Amino acid sequence: MDDKEVWLGEKSDPKGGKVMTVRLTGIARRAIPPNRAKEWKPFVAGGVSQRISCAQNHRFRPRADAAVADRGVLGLACPESLDGVPFSPLVLDRDGNLLRLGLSEDEKYRVRIRLNEVAPEMVRAVLLYEDRHFYRHPGVNPLSLLRASAGMLGGARRMGGSTITMQVARLRLGLSTTTLSGKFAQMARALQYEYHYGKGEILEAYFNLAPYGGNIEGVGAAARIYFRTTSGRLTRTESLALAVVPQNPVRRSPLNGPDFEAARARMQMLADAEDAPGGGQGATASFGASGFALGRALPPLRVYGPARLPFGAPHVSSETLPLSRGGEPVRTCIDSGLQRLMERAVTGFAARGRRYGSLRFPLSISHQDFTFTRADGRCLTA
């Protein structure tokens, strides 16, 4: 059998049900639910060889035979998505709270997340701000490019014409888009991404690669560092604030970026106009530079920084951090609340012992990291 030949078959799952299976010999294997099997029949009728991509958002699309597709620009080698991207190691407690977050191999804070782990408010904010027509264009939006070009020629505030797919191409492939040739290369790569990947995969790549100031990349790391939460628990206010950062991560950094509050105010007005009756008819006007000129204050937002990242159960988290590979976290059975209670109790006990000259027990305590050791040097607990 040719390694590009595709055929359908059935197999029983452990529960006794049946699933339709598509097998690409020597390439991959995909399972299709029975209610989607009918969509595949035309693709293999007559023994025609097909190359099939299974998108994460479950949009199953046929691809032309490799021998034919490789003749065009879209059939060139599949561009890289998240394969090979280094992610930060992290250690979590039993409830999923962060104990420790490390740097990736390229010295970034970058937490691997899936699209279904991003809060709907965050997805909506990014699509509203970056690419309203993401699900309707093939990777490049000519109208947005024309509008941005016309605005710049007319002296208006600079507006980006890049789609989310174009941004993924630039971020992942390291493209320089300051020249006309670089911009055309970015658009060509965006078309390739749309050809080889589904919309869900592209959006997931964006949420893992977008810059959020300093060495923080991806909404997973941004949520953990700036708001001490996960990407799935971001509130509307936090989502709107983060959505504006990637366009200018230096000046819009949530940590004292000079343009952060102004950009956040414009985004808040844009979102409010979109939610108002009439659905965004006044969004363009609201997106001006007037900020909150109507006198309504921005919702409060408490922002943290990398220097205030948690470092819980230091001994255990230090020992287990190297076990986190490929962005997969190490999950411990530590109860963070009980851990903090124990640390305070032992610290208080040590302080009372010093008041009386010494401790009764052969126990030494490092107050910097709360590592407890016996007099003989053996570790008791973290």
C-alpha positions in Angstrom: 0.0 0.0 0.0 1.3 3.4 -0.9 2.2 5.5 2.1 -0.2 8.3 1.0 -3.2 6.0 0.4 -6.1 6.7 2.7 -8.7 4.2 3.6 -11.6 3.9 6.0 -12.2 1.1 8.5 -14.0 0.3 11.8 -12.7 -0.8 15.1 -14.4 -1.4 18.5 -13.5 0.8 21.4 -13.0 -0.6 25.0 -16.6 0.3 25.8 -18.0 -1.8 23.0 -18.9 1.1 20.7 -17.6 1.6 17.2 -15.6 4.5 15.8 -14.6 5.1 12.2 -10.9 5.2 11.7 -8.9 6.9 9.0 -5.4 5.4 8.6 -2.6 7.1 6.7 -0.1 4.3 6.5 3.3 5.4 7.6 2.0 9.0 8.4 -0.7 9.2 11.0 -3.9 7.8 12.4 -7.0 9.7 13.2 -10.3 8.6 14.8 -13.6 10.0 13.5 -16.9 9.9 15.4 -19.6 7.9 13.6 -21.7 11.0 13.1 -18.9 12.6 11.1 -18.0 9.6 9.0 -20.4 10.5 6.2 -18.3 13.6 5.6 -15.3 11.5 4.7 -16.9 9.2 2.1 -16.6 11.5 -0.9 -12.9 12.1 -0.1 -11.9 8.5 -0.7 -14.5 7.5 -3.3 -13.0 5.7 -6.3 -9.7 4.9 -4.5 -8.5 8.5 -4.9 -5.5 9.1 -2.7 -6.0 12.0 -0.3 -3.9 13.7 2.3 -6.1 14.7 5.3 -5.5 17.2 8.1 -7.5 16.9 11.4 -7.8 20.3 12.9 -8.1 20.7 16.6 -11.4 22.6 16.2 -12.8 19.4 14.6 -13.1 20.9 11.1 -12.1 17.9 9.0 -10.8 19.1 5.6 -9.4 17.2 2.6 -6.1 18.0 1.2 -5.0 17.4 -2.4 -2.5 14.6 -3.1 1.0 15.6 -2.2 2.3 15.1 -5.7 -0.1 17.7 -7.0 -0.2 20.1 -4.0 3.5 20.5 -3.8 3.5 22.2 -7.1 2.0 25.3 -5.6 3.1 27.7 -2.9 0.4 26.3 -0.5 1.7 22.8 -0.9 5.3 23.6 0.3 6.6 22.1 3.5 4.2 22.6 6.4 5.3 25.6 8.5 6.1 25.0 12.1 3.3 25.6 14.7 4.3 24.9 18.3 6.6 21.9 17.7 10.0 22.8 19.0 8.9 25.8 21.0 10.5 25.6 24.5 8.1 26.1 27.4 8.6 26.9 31.0 8.7 24.2 33.6 6.2 24.6 36.4 5.1 22.9 39.6 1.5 23.0 40.9 -0.1 22.0 44.2 -2.9 19.5 44.5 -5.5 22.2 43.6 -3.6 23.4 40.5 -2.2 26.6 42.2 1.3 27.6 41.2 4.2 26.6 43.5 7.0 27.5 41.2 7.5 28.7 37.6 10.8 28.5 35.8 12.3 30.0 32.7 12.2 28.2 29.4 15.4 27.2 27.5 15.4 30.6 25.7 14.9 32.5 29.0 11.2 33.2 28.6 8.2 32.8 30.8 6.0 30.7 28.4 3.3 28.4 29.8 1.9 25.8 27.4 -1.9 26.0 27.2 -4.6 24.5 25.0 -7.3 26.5 23.3 -10.0 25.1 25.6 -7.9 26.3 28.6 -8.4 30.0 27.6 -11.3 31.9 29.1 -14.1 32.7 26.6 -13.8 36.4 27.6 -10.1 36.3 26.5 -10.9 34.7 23.2 -13.6 37.2 22.5 -11.4 40.2 23.5 -8.6 39.1 21.2 -10.8 38.5 18.2 -12.6 41.8 18.8 -9.3 43.8 19.0 -7.0 41.9 16.7 -9.1 40.2 14.0 -12.8 40.5 13.9 -13.1 38.4 10.7 -10.7 35.6 11.8 -13.1 32.8 11.0 -14.0 34.3 7.6 -10.7 35.0 5.9 -8.1 32.6 4.4 -5.2 34.0 6.5 -5.0 37.5 4.9 -7.7 40.1 5.1 -7.3 42.5 2.0 -9.9 45.0 3.4 -8.0 45.4 6.6 -4.7 45.9 4.8 -6.3 48.5 2.5 -7.9 50.3 5.4 -4.6 50.4 7.4 -2.7 51.6 4.4 -5.3 54.3 3.6 -5.3 55.5 7.2 -1.5 55.8 7.3 -1.4 57.7 4.0 -4.1 60.0 5.4 -2.1 60.8 8.6 -4.4 58.9 10.9 -3.3 56.9 13.9 -1.4 53.8 12.8 -3.6 50.8 12.6 -2.4 47.2 12.1 -3.7 45.3 9.1 -2.2 41.9 10.2 -4.5 39.1 10.9 -4.0 36.7 13.8 -2.6 34.1 11.3 -0.1 36.6 9.9 1.0 37.4 13.5 1.5 33.7 14.2 3.6 33.4 11.0 5.8 36.4 12.1 6.2 35.2 15.7 6.8 31.6 15.0 9.1 32.0 11.9 10.9 35.1 13.1 9.9 37.1 10.0 11.0 40.8 9.6 7.9 42.6 8.4 9.2 46.2 8.4 9.9 46.0 4.6 7.5 45.4 1.8 9.2 42.1 0.8 8.9 41.0 4.4 5.2 41.8 4.5 4.6 39.8 1.4 6.5 36.9 2.8 4.4 37.1 6.0 1.2 37.0 3.9 2.4 34.0 1.9 3.3 32.2 5.1 -0.1 33.0 6.6 -1.8 31.4 3.6 0.3 28.3 4.2 -0.7 28.2 7.8 -4.4 28.4 6.9 -3.9 25.6 4.4 -2.1 23.2 6.7 -3.8 24.0 10.1 -7.3 24.6 11.3 -8.5 27.9 12.9 -8.4 26.4 16.3 -4.8 25.4 16.0 -3.8 28.8 14.7 -5.6 30.6 17.5 -4.0 28.2 20.1 -0.6 29.0 18.6 -1.3 32.7 19.0 -2.2 32.4 22.6 1.1 30.5 23.3 3.4 32.9 21.4 2.0 36.4 21.7 4.3 38.8 23.6 3.0 40.4 26.8 6.0 42.5 27.9 9.5 41.7 28.9 10.3 38.0 28.7 6.6 37.0 29.2 5.1 35.2 26.2 1.7 33.6 25.9 -1.5 34.2 27.8 -0.8 31.3 30.1 2.3 32.9 31.5 0.7 36.4 31.4 -2.2 35.3 33.5 0.0 33.5 36.0 2.4 36.4 36.4 0.3 39.5 36.1 -2.9 38.3 37.8 -1.9 35.2 39.7 -4.6 33.1 38.0 -4.9 30.7 35.1 -5.8 31.6 31.5 -9.1 29.8 32.0 -10.1 32.0 35.0 -9.3 35.4 33.5 -12.1 38.0 34.1 -13.5 40.3 31.5 -11.5 43.2 32.9 -8.2 41.2 32.9 -8.9 39.8 29.4 -9.5 43.3 27.9 -6.3 44.5 29.6 -4.2 41.7 28.2 -5.7 41.9 24.7 -4.1 45.3 23.9 -0.5 44.3 25.0 0.8 42.3 22.0 0.5 45.2 19.6 3.2 47.1 21.5 4.4 45.0 24.4 7.1 47.5 25.4 4.9 50.6 25.8 1.8 48.6 26.8 3.3 46.4 29.4 0.9 46.1 32.4 4.0 46.8 34.6 4.3 50.6 34.2 4.0 50.7 30.4 3.4 54.4 29.5 0.6 53.6 27.0 -1.0 50.7 28.9 -3.8 52.7 30.6 -4.7 54.6 27.5 -4.8 51.5 25.4 -6.8 49.7 28.1 -9.3 52.6 28.2 -9.8 52.4 24.4 -10.3 48.7 24.5 -12.8 49.0 27.4 -14.9 51.5 25.3 -14.7 49.3 22.3 -15.9 46.3 24.2 -18.7 48.3 25.9 -19.8 49.6 22.5 -19.9 46.1 21.1 -22.0 44.9 24.0 -24.4 47.8 23.8 -27.7 47.5 21.9 -27.0 47.7 18.3 -23.8 45.6 18.6 -20.8 47.6 17.8 -22.3 50.3 15.6 -20.5 52.9 17.6 -17.4 50.8 18.2 -15.3 52.7 15.6 -16.1 56.1 17.1 -15.5 54.7 20.6 -12.1 53.5 19.6 -10.7 57.0 19.4 -8.0 58.5 21.5 -10.3 60.3 24.0 -10.0 57.6 26.6 -12.7 57.6 29.2 -13.7 61.2 28.5 -17.2 60.5 29.7 -15.9 60.5 33.3 -16.4 56.8 33.9 -13.4 55.3 35.7 -11.7 52.2 34.5 -12.5 49.0 36.5 -9.8 48.4 39.1 -7.0 46.1 38.1 -4.3 44.7 40.4 -1.1 43.7 38.6 1.8 41.7 39.9 5.2 41.1 38.3 7.7 38.3 37.9 9.5 39.3 41.1 6.4 38.3 43.0 6.0 34.9 41.6 5.2 32.3 44.2 7.9 30.0 45.5 5.9 27.6 47.6 7.3 24.5 49.3 10.8 25.4 48.1 12.5 22.1 48.7 9.9 20.0 46.9 9.4 22.5 44.1 13.1 22.8 43.5 13.6 19.1 43.3 10.6 18.4 41.0 10.9 21.4 38.7 13.4 19.6 36.4 10.7 16.9 36.0 8.5 19.3 34.1 9.2 18.9 30.4 7.5 20.0 27.2 5.4 22.5 29.1 3.6 19.7 31.1 3.4 20.7 34.8 4.4 18.6 37.7 1.4 18.1 40.0 2.2 17.5 43.6 -0.1 16.5 46.5 0.9 19.5 48.6 -1.9 21.6 50.2 -0.6 25.2 49.8 -2.9 26.5 52.6 -1.7 23.9 55.1 1.9 24.4 53.9 1.7 28.2 54.7 0.1 27.5 58.1 2.9 25.0 59.0 5.6 27.5 57.9 4.1 30.3 60.1 3.7 27.9 63.0 7.3 26.7 62.8 8.6 30.2 62.3 6.8 31.4 65.4 8.1 28.4 67.4 11.7 29.2 66.3 11.3 32.9 67.3 10.0 32.0 70.7 12.9 29.5 71.1 15.4 32.2 70.3 13.9 34.5 73.0 14.8 31.9 75.6 18.3 31.4 74.2 18.0 28.2 72.2 15.7 25.5 70.8 15.0 22.4 72.9 15.1 20.2 69.8 18.0 19.5 67.3 16.1 21.4 64.6 17.5 24.2 62.4 15.3 26.4 60.2 16.3 28.5 57.2 13.9 31.5 57.3 14.7 32.3 53.7 13.3 29.2 52.1 11.7 27.3 55.0 13.8 24.2 54.5 13.8 22.2 57.7 16.7 19.9 58.6 17.8 17.9 61.6 21.0 18.4 63.3 22.5 15.5 61.4 21.7 17.2 58.1 18.8 15.0 57.0 15.8 16.7 55.5 12.5 16.5 57.4 10.1 18.3 55.2 9.7 21.1 52.7 
